[in-house]
Amino acid sequence: MNVMQNPLSMFDVKGDVALITGASGAFGMVAARILAGAGCKLVLVAGNPEALDEISGECRELGAEVTAINTRPGDEETCEGLVAQAVEAYGKLDILVVASGMNKVALVTEMEPETFTSVMDANVTQSWLLARAAARQMKEQGSGKIVLVSSARGLLGHPAGYSAYCASKSAVDGITKALGCELAASGIIVNAIAPTVFRSPLTAWMFEDSEEAKKVRTGFLARVPVGRLGEPEDLAGPLLFLASKASDFYTGHILYADGGYTAG
């Protein structure tokens, strides 16, 4: 069928196999629900077994086939094994979403080198190892989509102890651009989605009516042109775009899901 007769077909990921790490985290849970609702077969990876069971159950209720793996992608062997398990379960790997990571907040004068290293390992090294493992499989297939998770903090600094986090997300942006260039000839598209504050269990307090929440929210919203905080559904369009054929001509990009925060 001519795409122009049915442009929505470009966003169709039904039957695609998606591996999502950090599936019990704020972005990972949203990504799992979105791709489950879109008809993907899912391999969900998380270190929290209770939360992993919960999100796996939600995705099955949405009609998705789900393989749940209770682990953290902390080393080369584990990352390679996760891709292998996805292929063993479903025969291929079409989409990788790296939503695993961490942040540890401390002023630079008080942060220990080990803390900085742990954030860089979780956010940067794991992203690279997972992308490498997925790229090897996707090269054999001749196609694939890799979606890394960055942040507005990869572009902007922060006045309250984010030196490790900002550095790590800037590095994720660099990996995205480098792999976007390196892997495109193999049919592998690599991009990143970079959210700012959106509603999740971690940020729920910012949406409350307390004086503290109102103060923080008011200060933040002064920089957000659309005038509100993000909702989970605001991530659906960007993720489906990056995971589907619609993004075949777009690689090495950082897509800011931020209501214009980084534009102002």
Sequence and secondary structure as in RCSB ss.txt:
>XXXX:A:sequence
MNVMQNPLSMFDVKGDVALITGASGAFGMVAARILAGAGCKLVLVAGNPEALDEISGECRELGAEVTAINTRPGD
EETCEGLVAQAVEAYGKLDILVVASGMNKVALVTEMEPETFTSVMDANVTQSWLLARAAARQMKEQGSGKIVLVS
SARGLLGHPAGYSAYCASKSAVDGITKALGCELAASGIIVNAIAPTVFRSPLTAWMFEDSEEAKKVRTGFLARVP
VGRLGEPEDLAGPLLFLASKASDFYTGHILYADGGYTAG
>XXXX:A:secstr
  GGG GGGGG  TT EEEEESTTSHHHHHHHHHHHHTT EEEEEES HHHHHHHHHHHHHTT  EEEEE    S
HHHHHHHHHHHHHHHS   EEEE         TTT  HHHHHHHHIIIIIHHHHHHHHHHHHHHHHT EEEEEE 
 GGGTS  TTT HHHHHHHHHHHHHHHHHHHHHGGGTEEEEEEEE SB STTTGGGGS SHHHHHHHHHHHTT T
T S B GGGGHHHHHHHHSGGGTT  S EEEESTTGGG 
